[in-house]
Amino acid sequence: MTYSRDIGKLAARQAGRVTWAQLRRIGVSGSTLQGWVNAGRLIPVLPKVYAVGYVSTSRDSRLWEAVLYAGPGAMLSHLTAAQHRNYIKYAPTTIDITTPRKIKSLPGVNVYARRNIPRTLVNGIPATNLEDTILDLARTRPDLLKRALSQLDYTHEYDLETLRAIPNRTLQQALDTYDPNYARLNEQFELDFYEFCVNHRIEPLPTPNVEIVPGITVDALWPEHNLAVELDGKGNHHSDAQLLRDAQRDMTLRDHNISVIRYRRAQLKREPQKVRKDLESTLRLSAKSTQRSFSTNT
């Protein structure tokens, strides 16, 4: 008997991953399965979860591995569901899974045993629904909640009435202080800097990721002050070529009457008060400069 068509359909639906139990339900005997494992036709990736034919790793295949490992009824949840739904922009290092069964967590796979959690397909992979995904964020990562709410608003999924009905104080407080600028933040350093401005009561708050000229988008802009902040991470701001590129960008911005200051992550972490004073001082000076320019022009 041949099972290639059924196995092919199953593997195609699950990013090339299948379980022992699924293959047994198709009708493949245990001895045949063990023979396929021995021959390399099934490659173990997690307990009782296999790649079919060869191991080609992608984000979807890793998600499917975790869902299949957790068994029937399992789904992406918490940070993983939020990222898969594009509510947060960066993928967590650990995959969060909710399942109605008692399953051990593994390195890289965090399993929550919870019953009666509805699931839905998101880009073909089972995940918690909108309400439970947001509620899980409120309970475990409230620092990311505002970003998620802003993304919901940006994609027109923001249903205030539905979210207001969720009985969670952290969520309700986040709704009360909702800020759409969080949807403009692309990475953790940008989020950290914006939160830094919020927590240190920098007024006014900057607008994140503004394109000044084609090809040049600044990380944070105070348009009324003609002031931009660029956030220099380790990866793209250390070689001679990268530093030259930064200098050329800054020169172009000055040609468009935009002053630029740059901060590194270590400064924000180790010297927050110095960064605050420097930023506030620069904003005051730029405000006075803008006022003088306006007075001269009028």
C-alpha angles and dihedrals in degrees: 000000000000123000099175096112095050093043091047092053092047094048092046091053092049102045093261096311130119137168131233090241093053092052092047089053089053087057104259111145122236092243091052091050092050089050090053090050091050091049094049095246088119116039117198112234100162131000107303090351120111142187111229115236099336140006111257108168123210135150091261093049091052091049092049091048090056094045093048092046090055091055137223114353094022122139143173111271146167114012093354093055090045092053093043089052089048093242088128123030106220127063116243116238092233122056112230117213131180119203135167088229132080103253128161119244117242133206103287094010120084112193124200117196105215130150129212095024108145116227134203136188114259112185087339097307123103112249140160115277124257096268096048093044091054092043091052089052091050091053100043110020110021089161088071096044098091090050090052093049091050091051090051088053092047092053092042093245093115107120106178094186092053094046093045088057092061108100100225123120095206091053093047091051090050090051090051091054097036113161119189091204089080089073089063094059114104106183144017096265090054090049091048092051094047090048087048089057091047094047094046091046095238105183125238101022117231126249109241124229104003121175108227098178130355108293096013118092118169121216094231132006135192097196095185089056098039086233129138131187120208119198113215115205124189098257104057107026110056113069123083091249092050093047090049090051090051091050091050091049091051091050091051090050091051088052085060092049094256118135116210133209123181131211131187125216092247091058092052091048102039103029107029095150092053090050091048093051092045092049094046091047092049091049091051092049093046090049091053091047091051091049092050091049090050092049092050092049093050 
